[in-house]
Amino acid sequence: MIFDKITDKIIVTAKDYEMPFSKGLLARSLTTAGMKPSEAYIFARGIEADLNHDSLKRISKYELRQRVYYSLISNDYEDIAEKYLIWRRILKKHSVIILVGGASGVGTSTIAFELASRLGISSVIGTDSIREVMRRSISKDVVPMLYESSYTAWRALRNYDEDDDDLYIQGFIRHVEPVLLGIEGIIDRCLTEGTSVIIEGTHIVPGMISDKYHDIPNVIFLTLTLSSENVHKKRFIARAKVSDRPLERYLENFEIINNINKYIVKDSNAHVVPVIENVSISDTVQECLEIVTNKFNALDEEEGGEIEELI
């Protein structure tokens, strides 16, 4: 085979493809199962050393997974071993659709891309991008709120009263409604085609998304928040240093953004959607992975998953 000619690495074979063994890919799978990144890389390096010690040039992906599983067990990583199998088993059968919501500035895009990297999901879609597509489909005269930001949409409401405590939330809701058409359309397509995706952004409000998606076990809702107003403001300042987003506009409208943050958290709690305090990126990613794994563990038990089915 061509790989034998261009590399002396061990080749992992499957029914439809073959590729060189990668410590990085294995380490990513292990971190997804809950192992610390530093430990995962050391463990993956140990697996590679064992394969070289046995003078293996080719190994099937099933044999490799079997080695990884039993090596985890023998090194007292029983919990991670089981989660490792659950992920392999679930991803073999189902698409994974993760919705990461939260107000502007709480870090939905950062966490979404981190999760995608850990889970091997190639598609991450921001709801701001979906909004831009909807703007091309819906006239400003029909839905003027769509052409505002989530925190300025109230200005497009007719006959509004600035003393109304619910004014900003009303505008936000009207702004979100048309974007939901695009979000639900992407979910439907992924479910039909069996593809995985992470959708992130302010427009993911659990209570506004159709109930049918809440009942699908491989559609997973996560909500991020920042309870500290000071930390939240600092996020906008940090983001402005590495992007073209206007810092002044966010700070001027911070009170509205904070109200939207509280509204999304309240809505998420009402619909039993996990709310994660996103102070530490690494802690948040780990907590999200734990939530997703537990969700899939329940799904796996319902389907009667067996170790032998995978390894």
ABEGO torsion letter per residue (X at the ends): XAAAAABABBBBBBAABBBBBBAAAAAAAAAAAGBBAAAAAAAAAAAAAAAAAAGBABBBAAAAAAAAAAAAAAAGAAAAAAAAAAAAAAAAABBBBBBBBEBBGAGAAAAAAAAAAAAGBABBBBAAAAAAAAAAABBAAABAAAABBAAAAAAABBGBBAABAAAAAAAAAAAAAAAAAAAAAAAAAAAAAGBBBBBBEAABBAAABBAAAAABAABBBBBBBBABAAAAAAAAAAAAAABABBAAAAAAAAAAAAAAAAAAAAAAAAAGBBBBBBABAAAAAAAAAAAAAAAAAAAAAAAGBBAAAAX
